Amino acid sequence: MEYRTACGNFPGIGCARKNAAGKTTVEYHGIADRESNTPVTGDTVFPACSISKFITAICVMKLHEQGAISINNPVNHYLQQWKLRSPEGNESTASIRSILCHTAGIVDGDDAFYGLRRNDPEISLMDILEGRTAYNNRPVRAEKPQGEAFEYSDAGYCVLQQLLQEILHQSFEDIVRNMLFNPLGLRKTFFATPGNMAFYENRMATGYDEAGQPIPGRFPPVPDLAASGLWSTPEELVIIAKEFMEAYNGRSSFLQQKTVQEMVKPAEKFPWAGLGLFIGENDMLISQGWGENGQCMLKMHGPTGEIAAVMTNRNPGVDQQASGVEWLADRSSCEDNQA
């Protein structure tokens, strides 16, 4: 049985919304795993894919507001173990800000960040940065002038993962858990390290490909944690977004209002690009993800504080607008037909 939207089908889907009055509602539909006929429930965790970048950006900005870094400085100012370089081998002057908004000129490898399976050899962050495997088959370099082109880049967020780890001398997983997940009381949100995947495996939604077939091994490993390794529930994504919106309106002790103002400021020449998120029409803030085992979307409306999160466990083969995921995020409920 699949959950059918106006534009496409998903085995399972979860929706969570917070309205302008502050009330949160959640809905879950369909199947988390067909083989065992496991239904989607509030305990089902879905792949958040590139919503990971929003979480990573918050952590980077926390260091910025604490004065540990300045996002306007070159990222190389803080990197010692590895340096971002130009194609000619010179140290790049690309700023942390430009990496956050995908204007640093970093270009992902061909067919990169896709297709790993759980029995494949483990890939390290340094393997990705140096382009040593087919997972990202080119060294991470600032290949274009800063600020001249928008290049959506998972590789750029791998650089930010390295930055966080070097500054705080901790694993990325520990950094985000201590900085964000624990303070917000999140218990179903994690980055998919091998240890976390083993711990949460029974709750993780099986991923289905564009043809509707299960991903071998149920879900792919994702070594680029900061770019796309997040798993969560719609309800917990709304908790994160709610705190972000509180900060947006100057009512958060977790994040400063000026920090959020920096994140939602349009990038020069690219007005749709913020820091770790995108800026839509009518003050809509958007973070979204799309991988081989799912598609998701998080929308936050600045003026009203309304929030919607939709998560699924299938690659629909088309973007969120065409798949119906955005349509679900814009509805007042997930009511629809199952087939």
C-alpha positions in Angstrom: 0.0 0.0 0.0 1.3 3.4 -0.9 0.3 6.9 0.2 -0.8 8.8 -2.9 -0.3 12.6 -3.1 -1.8 14.7 -5.8 1.3 14.1 -7.9 3.0 10.8 -6.8 3.1 7.8 -4.5 5.1 7.1 -1.4 5.2 3.9 0.7 5.3 5.9 3.9 4.9 9.6 4.8 5.0 11.7 7.9 3.7 15.3 8.3 4.0 17.7 11.2 2.8 21.3 11.4 2.8 24.2 13.8 0.1 26.8 13.2 0.3 30.5 13.9 -1.3 29.9 17.3 1.5 27.6 18.3 -0.4 24.3 18.1 1.5 21.3 16.6 -0.2 18.5 14.8 1.3 15.3 13.5 0.2 12.6 11.0 1.7 9.4 9.8 0.6 7.2 6.9 1.6 4.1 5.1 4.4 1.6 5.4 7.9 2.1 6.9 9.0 -1.4 5.6 7.0 -3.5 3.2 8.7 -6.8 3.9 7.7 -6.8 7.6 4.5 -4.7 6.9 5.7 -2.2 9.5 3.5 0.9 9.6 4.8 4.4 9.9 4.4 5.7 13.4 5.7 8.6 15.5 8.8 6.4 16.2 9.6 6.0 12.6 12.7 8.0 11.6 13.1 9.1 8.0 16.1 10.3 6.0 16.3 14.1 6.2 18.9 14.2 3.4 20.0 17.8 2.7 18.0 19.2 5.6 21.3 18.2 7.2 22.8 21.4 5.8 20.4 23.5 7.8 21.5 21.7 11.0 25.2 22.1 10.1 24.7 25.8 9.3 23.1 26.4 12.8 26.1 24.8 14.4 28.6 26.9 12.4 26.6 30.0 13.2 26.6 29.1 17.0 30.4 29.2 16.8 30.2 32.5 15.0 28.0 34.1 17.6 30.3 32.8 20.3 33.2 34.5 18.7 35.1 31.2 18.0 35.0 32.0 14.3 33.9 34.7 11.9 32.0 33.5 8.9 33.5 36.4 6.9 37.0 35.0 7.2 38.5 32.5 4.8 37.7 28.9 6.0 41.5 28.2 5.7 42.1 30.6 8.5 40.8 27.9 10.9 41.8 24.7 9.0 45.1 23.0 9.8 44.7 19.3 9.0 43.4 20.0 5.5 43.2 23.2 3.3 40.8 24.3 0.7 42.8 25.0 -2.5 42.4 26.4 -6.0 42.8 24.0 -8.9 46.4 25.3 -9.2 47.1 24.2 -5.6 47.1 27.7 -4.0 45.2 28.2 -0.7 41.7 29.5 -1.4 40.4 32.7 0.1 36.8 31.4 0.1 35.0 32.5 3.2 32.9 30.4 5.5 29.9 32.5 4.5 30.3 31.7 0.8 30.5 27.9 1.6 27.3 28.2 3.7 25.4 29.7 0.7 27.0 27.6 -2.0 28.9 30.5 -3.7 32.5 29.5 -2.9 33.0 27.9 -6.3 33.2 24.4 -5.0 32.0 21.8 -7.5 30.9 18.3 -6.7 32.3 15.3 -8.6 30.3 13.7 -11.4 27.5 11.5 -10.1 28.9 12.1 -6.6 27.4 11.6 -3.1 25.2 8.7 -4.3 25.0 5.0 -4.4 26.9 3.5 -1.5 25.7 0.3 0.0 26.2 -1.0 3.5 28.7 -3.7 2.6 30.9 -1.3 0.7 34.3 -0.2 2.2 33.9 2.6 4.7 34.7 6.1 3.3 36.2 8.8 5.5 35.7 12.5 5.4 39.3 12.9 4.2 38.6 10.4 1.4 35.8 12.7 0.2 37.8 15.9 0.6 40.7 14.4 -1.4 38.5 12.8 -4.0 40.0 9.4 -3.4 36.8 7.3 -4.1 34.0 7.1 -6.7 31.7 8.5 -4.0 33.3 11.9 -4.8 35.7 11.5 -7.7 37.4 14.9 -7.6 39.3 16.7 -4.9 37.3 19.4 -3.2 38.6 22.6 -4.6 37.4 26.2 -5.0 37.2 26.0 -8.8 35.3 29.2 -9.5 35.7 32.8 -8.2 34.0 33.3 -4.9 30.6 34.9 -5.3 30.4 34.6 -9.1 28.4 31.4 -9.4 25.8 29.4 -7.4 27.0 25.8 -7.2 24.9 23.6 -4.9 27.6 21.6 -3.2 27.6 18.6 -0.8 31.4 18.9 -0.9 31.3 22.4 0.5 29.4 21.1 3.6 32.1 18.4 4.0 34.5 21.3 4.4 32.3 22.8 7.1 32.2 19.4 8.8 36.0 19.4 8.8 35.9 23.0 10.2 33.7 22.1 13.1 35.7 19.0 14.0 39.0 20.9 13.9 37.7 23.9 16.0 36.0 21.8 18.7 38.3 18.7 18.6 35.3 16.4 18.6 33.5 14.1 16.2 30.8 15.8 14.1 28.2 13.5 15.7 29.2 14.6 19.2 29.3 18.3 18.2 25.8 18.4 16.9 24.4 16.2 19.7 25.9 18.4 22.4 25.3 21.7 20.6 21.8 21.1 19.3 20.0 17.8 19.8 20.5 17.5 23.6 19.6 21.1 24.4 16.4 20.8 22.4 15.5 17.4 24.0 15.6 15.5 20.7 15.7 11.7 21.1 14.8 10.6 17.5 17.2 12.8 15.6 20.7 11.7 14.7 23.5 11.6 12.1 23.9 8.2 10.5 27.2 7.0 11.8 27.6 3.2 11.7 27.0 3.1 15.5 23.8 5.2 15.3 22.5 3.1 12.3 23.0 0.0 14.4 21.2 1.5 17.3 18.2 3.0 15.4 18.0 0.4 12.7 14.6 -1.0 13.8 13.1 2.5 13.6 14.6 3.6 10.4 12.3 3.6 7.4 13.3 1.4 4.6 14.2 3.4 1.5 12.6 2.7 -1.9 14.1 3.8 -5.2 12.4 5.6 -8.1 11.0 2.3 -9.4 9.6 1.5 -5.9 12.1 -1.2 -5.2 13.8 -1.4 -1.7 17.3 -0.1 -1.5 19.7 -3.1 -0.9 20.4 -3.1 2.8 17.3 -1.0 3.4 19.1 2.3 3.4 22.4 3.6 2.1 25.3 4.7 4.3 26.1 8.5 4.0 29.7 9.4 4.9 29.1 13.1 4.2 27.2 13.6 7.5 27.1 17.4 7.5 25.7 17.5 3.9 23.1 14.7 4.0 23.5 12.3 6.9 20.6 13.4 9.1 17.7 11.2 10.1 14.7 12.5 12.1 11.0 12.6 12.5 8.7 15.4 11.2 7.8 16.3 14.7 11.4 16.7 15.8 12.2 18.8 12.7 9.4 21.1 13.7 10.9 21.4 17.2 14.2 22.6 15.6 12.4 24.9 13.3 10.2 26.3 16.1 13.4 27.3 18.1 14.8 28.9 14.9 11.6 30.9 14.5 11.7 31.9 18.1 15.2 33.3 17.5 14.0 34.9 14.3 11.6 36.9 16.5 14.1 37.5 19.3 12.6 35.1 21.8 15.2 32.4 22.0 17.9 31.9 24.6 19.3 29.1 22.4 20.1 31.2 19.3 20.6 35.0 19.0 18.3 37.0 16.7 21.2 38.5 14.9 22.5 35.0 14.1 19.2 34.1 12.4 19.1 37.4 10.6 22.5 36.6 9.0 21.2 33.2 8.0 18.1 34.5 6.3 19.9 37.4 4.5 19.9 36.8 0.8 23.3 36.2 -0.8 24.6 38.9 -3.0 23.6 38.1 -6.6 21.6 35.1 -5.5 18.5 36.3 -3.6 17.1 32.8 -3.1 20.2 31.6 -1.1 20.6 32.1 2.6 23.0 30.4 4.9 22.1 26.7 5.1 18.6 27.4 3.8 16.7 28.9 0.9 14.5 32.0 0.7 11.2 31.7 -1.0 8.4 34.1 -1.8 6.5 36.0 0.9 9.2 35.5 3.6 9.1 31.7 3.3 12.2 29.9 4.6 12.9 26.5 3.1 15.1 23.5 3.8 14.6 20.4 1.7 16.3 17.1 1.0 16.2 14.5 -1.8 18.1 11.3 -1.8 17.9 7.8 -3.3 15.9 6.6 -0.3 13.6 9.5 0.4 12.4 13.1 -0.1 11.5 15.7 2.5 10.8 19.4 3.0 10.8 21.9 5.9 9.0 25.2 5.4 9.0 28.1 7.9 7.1 31.3 7.5 8.8 34.2 9.2 5.9 36.6 9.8 3.5 34.0 11.3 5.8 31.4 12.7 4.0 28.6 10.8 6.0 25.5 10.2 5.5 22.4 8.1 7.7 19.3 7.8 7.0 16.4 5.4 9.2 13.3 5.2 9.0 10.2 3.0 10.9 7.0 2.3 11.0 6.9 -1.5 12.9 8.7 -4.2 10.1 9.9 -6.5 12.4 10.8 -9.3 11.1 14.4 -9.5 11.6 17.4 -7.3 9.4 18.3 -4.3 7.0 20.5 -6.3 6.4 17.7 -8.9 6.3 14.9 -6.4 3.6 16.4 -4.2 5.8 16.8 -1.2 5.6 20.6 -1.3 1.8 20.3 -1.9 1.6 18.3 1.3 3.7 20.9 3.2 1.3 23.7 2.1 -1.8 21.8 3.1 -3.5 22.2 6.5 -3.4 18.4 6.9 -2.1 15.3 5.1 -5.6 14.0 4.3 -5.5 12.2 1.0 -6.1 8.9 -0.6 -4.2 5.7 -0.1 -3.8 3.2 -2.9 
